[in-house]
Amino acid sequence: MVDVWLPYGKTKVCARIPTRNFLGNIEPKEKLGVADAQAEVKRALRDPIGTKPLGEIVKPSDTVAVVVDDATRATPSYLMIPPLLNELNLSGVKDESITLILGCGTHRAVKPEETKKLVGEEALERVNAASHDCKSEDLIYLGKTSKFGTKVYVNKVFAEADVRILTGDVELHYYAGYGGGRKSVLPAVSGAETIQTNHAMLLNSKARTGVLEGNPVHEDMVEAAKLAKVDFILNIVTNSKNELVRAFAGDLEQAFYEGVKLVDEMYKVPIERRADIVLVSSGGHPLDLNLYQAYKGVDNALDAVKRGGVMVLIAECSEGHGHDVFYEWMTKFKDMKKMEKEIKRRFRLGGHKAYYMLKAVQKAEIILVSAMPDYLAQNVFKLKTARAINDALRDAFNIAGKNAKVWAMSHGNMTLPIFKAPE
């Protein structure tokens, strides 16, 4: 037997796989975290890509808006914000002129205790922080994107600041291609209508994980960020332990693309065969807080499983399904054609996840190991369930056969297997 430990919430669970069935772990090509994260951030700030250093962009009298990832992201913003504030202070900008905007997109507001964890206690004592509300009545209209006609509404504080800075991490994203860069404007600080119009383009075949060229969701996001006149970005790439590997600062596009290159190197993993069974953990807390977030692991793993195979999703889902529209669409629409029609007619955020879920269960049987009630997982989300990982594995072998081959993925939300048939 091979023991494979997979993240589940704030702990790990052990899958026991017969050696003859086990193909191996599909793991990120790990790079060590830097010894001094804040020194690495400082280096990136002092040596920006494609733009002037911050000291030559800001004036002492400027107001500055800094967008920070919300609590559904594992981004260690606390490593970025203090050095960034110090750099702004050195340029003469006072703390009271700086606002941190928690880029919630359509997610719930960030709780005070979460904010402290996200940016660090020291930063909160120095500057104001507020969650973005995509339904706020004081959003500012910036115009339409030229290619896709998306009406761009953004956060008032962000739009009216003299200097606009984005922070975040570059990672794989299943229809924007990658997180980071322009995504800290759309969806992070955009209005609900803007987000919905943009995200409806996920039906396009180019809107998929790890793809930027020809991806309409990405191209539209870039144009929205340009309409917002972003002055500077600070992005990081982390390893699976959430340690900072490298920081990238500077121009909205150039700094982001350098981050993308590193993500590809670390997280795109070529495989020469698909398995009958794939065990996938979303990566543990906070990536498996709810099914809505944990689903990313399923989406990434789809290229590693044979059609008609079995996927076992290990995700605690302590907050349940995580999104009312996701739930509503899973109960309302029984097939993908109806969902596609609805996405084109009146896209609602959350509905897209239901569309992807239905698409996934058509390719493979999915068994969920979680804290969610069985009736919810089975009747609403069309998943089989098991209380423990080895029960799920036993059920998977019953479906796929005793000779079934197994891949394991411990960081599903951030690892992308790319199937390449041997020549």
C-alpha positions as CSV (number, residue, x, y, z in Angstrom):
1,M,0.0,0.0,0.0
2,V,1.0,3.6,-0.6
3,D,-0.1,6.2,1.9
4,V,-1.0,9.6,0.3
5,W,-1.7,12.5,2.6
6,L,-4.1,15.1,1.3
7,P,-5.0,18.5,2.8
8,Y,-8.6,18.7,4.2
9,G,-9.6,21.9,6.0
10,K,-6.8,22.7,8.5
11,T,-5.7,19.1,8.7
12,K,-4.7,16.3,6.3
13,V,-6.3,12.9,5.6
14,C,-4.5,9.7,4.5
15,A,-5.6,7.7,1.4
16,R,-4.3,4.1,1.3
17,I,-3.8,3.1,-2.4
18,P,-2.6,-0.4,-3.6
19,T,0.9,0.1,-5.0
20,R,0.1,-1.7,-8.3
21,N,-2.8,0.8,-8.9
22,F,-0.9,4.0,-8.1
23,L,0.4,6.2,-10.9
24,G,1.8,8.8,-8.6
25,N,1.3,12.3,-7.3
26,I,0.6,15.2,-9.7
27,E,2.4,17.9,-7.8
28,P,3.5,21.4,-8.5
29,K,7.2,21.7,-9.4
30,E,7.9,23.3,-6.1
31,K,10.3,26.2,-5.6
32,L,11.5,27.2,-2.2
33,G,10.1,30.3,-0.6
34,V,12.5,33.2,-0.2
35,A,14.3,33.5,3.1
36,D,13.1,37.1,3.6
37,A,9.7,37.7,2.0
38,Q,9.5,41.4,2.9
39,A,13.0,42.0,1.5
40,E,11.9,40.3,-1.8
41,V,8.8,42.6,-2.0
42,K,11.1,45.6,-1.3
43,R,13.4,44.5,-4.1
44,A,10.5,44.2,-6.6
45,L,9.2,47.7,-5.6
46,R,12.6,49.2,-6.1
47,D,13.2,47.4,-9.4
48,P,9.8,47.6,-11.2
49,I,9.1,46.0,-14.6
50,G,8.1,48.4,-17.4
51,T,7.4,51.5,-15.3
52,K,9.0,54.1,-13.0
53,P,9.5,53.3,-9.3
54,L,6.7,54.3,-7.0
55,G,8.8,57.2,-5.7
56,E,8.6,58.8,-9.1
57,I,4.8,58.1,-9.6
58,V,3.4,59.4,-6.3
59,K,3.5,62.9,-4.8
60,P,3.3,63.6,-1.1
61,S,-0.1,65.2,-1.5
62,D,-1.6,62.2,-3.3
63,T,-4.4,60.0,-2.1
64,V,-3.6,56.3,-2.8
65,A,-6.0,53.3,-3.2
66,V,-4.5,49.9,-2.8
67,V,-6.6,46.8,-3.8
68,V,-6.1,43.7,-1.6
69,D,-7.4,40.2,-2.2
70,D,-10.4,39.2,0.0
71,A,-10.8,36.3,2.4
72,T,-11.6,33.7,-0.2
73,R,-8.0,33.9,-1.5
74,A,-5.0,32.4,0.2
75,T,-2.9,35.4,-0.8
76,P,-0.4,36.4,2.0
77,S,-1.1,40.1,1.6
78,Y,0.4,40.7,5.0
79,L,3.8,40.1,3.3
80,M,3.1,42.8,0.7
81,I,1.2,45.6,2.4
82,P,3.8,46.7,5.1
83,P,6.7,47.1,2.6
84,L,4.3,48.8,0.2
85,L,3.1,51.3,2.9
86,N,6.7,52.0,3.9
87,E,7.7,52.7,0.2
88,L,4.7,55.1,0.0
89,N,5.8,56.8,3.3
90,L,9.3,57.2,1.9
91,S,7.8,59.0,-1.0
92,G,6.1,61.4,1.4
93,V,2.6,59.9,1.3
94,K,1.0,59.9,4.8
95,D,-0.8,56.8,6.1
96,E,-4.1,58.7,6.4
97,S,-4.0,59.3,2.6
98,I,-3.9,55.6,1.9
99,T,-7.0,53.3,1.8
100,L,-6.9,49.5,1.4
101,I,-9.8,48.2,-0.6
102,L,-10.6,44.6,0.0
103,G,-11.5,43.4,-3.5
104,C,-14.5,41.3,-2.8
105,G,-16.0,41.2,-6.3
106,T,-19.4,39.6,-5.7
107,H,-18.2,37.7,-2.5
108,R,-19.4,38.7,0.9
109,A,-17.7,41.5,2.8
110,V,-14.5,40.6,4.8
111,K,-15.0,40.2,8.5
112,P,-12.9,42.4,10.8
113,E,-10.9,39.4,12.2
114,E,-10.3,38.2,8.6
115,T,-9.0,41.7,7.6
116,K,-6.5,41.6,10.4
117,K,-5.2,38.2,9.2
118,L,-5.1,39.2,5.6
119,V,-3.1,42.4,5.8
120,G,-1.6,42.2,9.3
121,E,-2.3,44.1,12.5
122,E,0.3,46.7,11.9
123,A,-1.1,47.8,8.6
124,L,-4.7,48.1,10.0
125,E,-3.4,50.3,12.8
126,R,-1.8,52.6,10.1
127,V,-4.4,52.9,7.3
128,N,-8.1,52.6,6.6
129,A,-9.5,49.4,5.1
130,A,-12.9,48.8,3.6
131,S,-14.6,45.9,1.7
132,H,-15.8,46.7,-1.8
133,D,-19.5,46.4,-2.4
134,C,-20.4,45.5,-6.0
135,K,-24.0,46.7,-5.5
136,S,-23.1,50.1,-3.9
137,E,-25.0,53.0,-5.2
138,D,-22.0,55.3,-5.6
139,L,-20.0,53.2,-8.2
140,I,-18.3,55.3,-10.8
141,Y,-18.9,54.6,-14.5
142,L,-15.7,54.7,-16.6
143,G,-17.0,53.8,-20.0
144,K,-17.4,50.7,-22.2
145,T,-14.7,48.3,-23.3
146,S,-14.2,48.7,-27.0
147,K,-14.1,45.0,-28.0
148,F,-16.9,43.5,-25.9
149,G,-19.0,46.5,-24.9
150,T,-18.8,45.8,-21.1
151,K,-20.0,48.8,-19.1
152,V,-17.2,49.4,-16.5
153,Y,-18.4,50.5,-13.1
154,V,-15.8,50.6,-10.3
155,N,-15.5,51.4,-6.6
156,K,-15.7,55.2,-5.9
157,V,-12.7,55.4,-3.5
158,F,-10.6,53.5,-6.1
159,A,-11.8,55.6,-9.0
160,E,-11.2,59.0,-7.2
161,A,-7.8,58.2,-5.7
162,D,-4.9,60.1,-7.3
163,V,-2.9,56.8,-7.5
164,R,-4.3,53.3,-8.0
165,I,-2.3,50.3,-7.0
166,L,-3.2,46.6,-7.4
167,T,-1.9,43.8,-5.2
168,G,-2.5,40.1,-5.5
169,D,-1.1,36.7,-6.5
170,V,-0.7,35.2,-9.9
171,E,-2.2,31.8,-10.0
172,L,-4.2,29.6,-12.4
173,H,-7.8,30.5,-12.9
174,Y,-10.3,28.4,-14.8
175,Y,-11.9,31.0,-17.1
176,A,-9.8,34.1,-16.7
177,G,-6.7,31.9,-17.5
178,Y,-4.8,33.3,-14.4
179,G,-5.6,35.3,-11.3
180,G,-3.6,38.4,-10.5
181,G,-2.9,41.7,-12.4
182,R,-6.0,43.1,-14.1
183,K,-8.3,40.8,-12.1
184,S,-7.8,43.2,-9.1
185,V,-10.0,45.7,-11.0
186,L,-12.5,43.3,-12.7
187,P,-14.0,41.6,-10.8
188,A,-12.3,42.7,-7.5
189,V,-13.6,46.4,-7.3
190,S,-16.1,46.4,-10.1
191,G,-19.9,46.6,-10.1
192,A,-22.2,43.6,-10.3
193,E,-23.3,44.4,-13.9
194,T,-19.7,44.8,-15.1
195,I,-18.7,41.4,-13.5
196,Q,-21.7,39.6,-14.9
197,T,-21.2,40.9,-18.5
198,N,-17.5,39.9,-18.4
199,H,-18.0,36.5,-16.8
200,A,-20.8,35.5,-19.2
201,M,-18.0,35.1,-21.8
202,L,-16.8,32.0,-20.0
203,L,-18.8,30.0,-22.5
204,N,-16.1,30.8,-25.1
205,S,-13.8,27.8,-25.7
206,K,-10.7,30.0,-25.2
207,A,-11.9,31.0,-21.7
208,R,-10.1,28.3,-19.8
209,T,-7.4,27.6,-17.2
210,G,-3.9,28.7,-18.2
211,V,-5.0,30.4,-21.5
212,L,-4.6,34.1,-22.2
213,E,-4.3,34.4,-25.9
214,G,-7.7,34.8,-27.5
215,N,-9.4,34.5,-24.1
216,P,-12.2,37.1,-24.1
217,V,-12.7,37.2,-20.3
218,H,-9.0,38.1,-19.9
219,E,-8.9,40.6,-22.7
220,D,-12.0,42.4,-21.4
221,M,-10.5,42.5,-17.9
222,V,-7.3,44.1,-19.2
223,E,-9.3,46.8,-21.0
224,A,-11.3,47.5,-17.9
225,A,-8.1,47.9,-15.8
226,K,-6.8,50.3,-18.4
227,L,-10.0,52.3,-18.3
228,A,-9.5,52.5,-14.5
229,K,-6.0,53.9,-15.1
230,V,-4.0,51.6,-12.9
231,D,-0.7,53.2,-12.0
232,F,1.2,50.3,-10.5
233,I,0.8,46.6,-9.5
234,L,2.5,44.4,-6.9
235,N,1.9,40.7,-7.6
236,I,3.5,37.6,-6.0
237,V,3.8,34.0,-6.9
238,T,3.7,31.5,-4.0
239,N,4.4,27.8,-3.6
240,S,1.9,25.3,-2.2
241,K,2.9,26.2,1.4
242,N,1.8,29.7,0.6
243,E,5.4,30.9,0.9
244,L,6.5,33.8,-1.3
245,V,8.7,32.6,-4.2
246,R,9.0,35.8,-6.2
247,A,7.5,39.3,-6.3
248,F,6.7,41.3,-9.5
249,A,6.0,45.0,-9.5
250,G,5.4,47.7,-12.1
251,D,3.3,47.9,-15.2
252,L,-0.2,46.4,-15.2
253,E,0.6,44.0,-18.0
254,Q,4.3,43.5,-18.1
255,A,4.7,42.7,-14.4
256,F,1.7,40.3,-14.6
257,Y,3.1,38.4,-17.6
258,E,6.4,37.8,-15.8
259,G,4.4,36.3,-13.0
260,V,2.5,34.1,-15.4
261,K,5.8,32.7,-16.8
262,L,6.7,31.5,-13.3
263,V,3.3,30.1,-12.6
264,D,3.5,28.0,-15.8
265,E,6.9,26.7,-14.8
266,M,5.7,25.7,-11.3
267,Y,2.0,24.6,-11.8
268,K,1.5,23.3,-15.3
269,V,2.4,19.6,-15.1
270,P,2.5,17.5,-18.3
271,I,1.2,13.9,-17.9
272,E,1.4,11.1,-20.4
273,R,-1.7,9.1,-19.4
274,R,-5.1,9.7,-17.9
275,A,-6.2,7.7,-14.8
276,D,-9.4,5.8,-14.1
277,I,-9.5,7.5,-10.7
278,V,-8.2,10.9,-9.6
279,L,-8.0,11.8,-5.9
280,V,-8.0,15.6,-5.7
281,S,-7.8,17.9,-2.7
282,S,-8.5,21.6,-3.3
283,G,-5.5,22.3,-1.1
284,G,-7.1,22.6,2.4
285,H,-8.2,25.8,4.2
286,P,-9.2,28.4,3.0
287,L,-9.4,26.9,-0.5
288,D,-12.0,24.4,0.6
289,L,-14.1,26.6,2.8
290,N,-17.1,25.9,0.5
291,L,-17.9,23.9,-2.6
292,Y,-18.0,27.1,-4.7
293,Q,-14.3,27.7,-4.1
294,A,-13.3,24.0,-3.9
295,Y,-14.7,23.3,-7.3
296,K,-11.6,24.8,-8.9
297,G,-9.7,21.6,-7.9
298,V,-12.2,19.5,-9.9
299,D,-11.9,21.7,-12.9
300,N,-8.1,21.5,-12.9
301,A,-8.1,17.7,-12.5
302,L,-10.5,17.0,-15.5
303,D,-7.7,16.6,-18.0
304,A,-6.1,13.9,-15.7
305,V,-9.2,11.6,-15.6
306,K,-10.5,9.3,-18.4
307,R,-14.0,10.0,-19.7
308,G,-16.4,7.9,-17.6
309,G,-13.7,7.7,-14.8
310,V,-14.1,8.6,-11.1
311,M,-12.9,11.7,-9.3
312,V,-12.7,11.9,-5.5
313,L,-12.9,15.5,-4.2
314,I,-11.5,16.0,-0.7
315,A,-12.8,19.3,0.5
316,E,-14.1,20.1,4.0
317,C,-16.7,22.8,2.8
318,S,-17.2,24.0,6.4
319,E,-19.3,26.9,5.1
320,G,-21.4,24.5,2.9
321,H,-22.1,25.3,-0.8
322,G,-20.9,28.9,-0.5
323,H,-23.2,30.6,-3.1
324,D,-26.9,31.0,-3.3
325,V,-27.0,31.3,-7.1
326,F,-24.8,28.3,-7.5
327,Y,-27.4,26.4,-5.4
328,E,-30.4,27.9,-7.2
329,W,-29.1,27.0,-10.7
330,M,-28.2,23.4,-9.6
331,T,-31.8,22.9,-8.5
332,K,-33.5,24.9,-11.4
333,F,-31.6,23.6,-14.5
334,K,-31.3,19.9,-15.3
335,D,-29.1,20.1,-18.4
336,M,-26.3,22.1,-19.8
337,K,-28.1,23.4,-22.9
338,K,-30.7,25.2,-20.7
339,M,-27.8,26.6,-18.6
340,E,-26.0,27.9,-21.7
341,K,-29.1,29.6,-22.9
342,E,-29.6,31.2,-19.5
343,I,-25.9,32.4,-19.3
344,K,-26.3,34.0,-22.8
345,R,-29.7,35.5,-21.9
346,R,-29.1,36.7,-18.3
347,F,-25.9,35.6,-16.8
348,R,-25.8,35.6,-13.0
349,L,-22.6,35.1,-11.1
350,G,-22.7,31.7,-9.3
351,G,-24.6,30.2,-12.3
352,H,-21.3,29.7,-14.1
353,K,-20.1,27.4,-11.3
354,A,-23.3,25.3,-11.7
355,Y,-22.6,25.1,-15.5
356,Y,-19.0,23.9,-14.8
357,M,-20.2,21.4,-12.2
358,L,-22.8,19.9,-14.6
359,K,-20.1,19.7,-17.3
360,A,-17.7,17.9,-14.9
361,V,-20.2,15.3,-13.8
362,Q,-20.9,14.5,-17.4
363,K,-17.2,13.5,-17.9
364,A,-16.6,11.6,-14.6
365,E,-18.4,10.3,-11.5
366,I,-17.5,12.7,-8.6
367,I,-17.4,11.4,-5.0
368,L,-17.2,14.2,-2.4
369,V,-15.6,13.7,1.0
370,S,-16.7,16.8,3.0
371,A,-18.6,18.0,6.1
372,M,-21.6,18.9,3.8
373,P,-24.9,17.1,4.4
374,D,-25.3,14.1,2.0
375,Y,-28.7,15.2,0.8
376,L,-27.3,18.5,-0.3
377,A,-24.3,17.1,-2.1
378,Q,-26.3,14.3,-3.7
379,N,-29.7,15.8,-4.5
380,V,-28.6,19.4,-5.4
381,F,-25.0,19.1,-6.7
382,K,-25.3,15.7,-8.4
383,L,-22.3,14.3,-6.4
384,K,-21.9,10.9,-4.8
385,T,-20.7,11.2,-1.2
386,A,-18.5,9.3,1.3
387,R,-17.8,10.1,4.9
388,A,-14.1,9.2,4.7
389,I,-11.4,9.2,2.0
390,N,-10.8,5.4,2.0
391,D,-14.6,4.8,1.8
392,A,-14.6,7.0,-1.3
393,L,-11.6,5.2,-2.7
394,R,-13.4,1.8,-2.2
395,D,-16.5,3.1,-4.0
396,A,-14.3,4.5,-6.8
397,F,-12.7,1.0,-7.3
398,N,-16.2,-0.5,-7.3
399,I,-17.1,1.8,-10.2
400,A,-13.8,1.8,-12.1
401,G,-12.7,-1.8,-11.5
402,K,-10.1,-3.4,-9.3
403,N,-7.3,-2.7,-11.9
404,A,-8.1,1.0,-12.1
405,K,-5.1,3.3,-12.2
406,V,-5.0,6.2,-9.7
407,W,-3.5,9.7,-9.8
408,A,-3.4,11.9,-6.6
409,M,-3.4,15.7,-6.6
410,S,-2.8,17.4,-3.2
411,H,-3.1,21.0,-4.4
412,G,-5.9,20.8,-7.0
413,N,-6.8,24.5,-7.0
414,M,-3.3,25.4,-8.1
415,T,-2.1,22.5,-10.2
416,L,-2.9,22.0,-13.8
417,P,-2.2,18.6,-15.4
418,I,-1.7,18.9,-19.1
419,F,-2.3,15.6,-20.9
420,K,0.2,15.0,-23.7
421,A,-0.1,11.7,-25.5
422,P,3.3,10.0,-25.9
423,E,4.6,10.4,-29.5
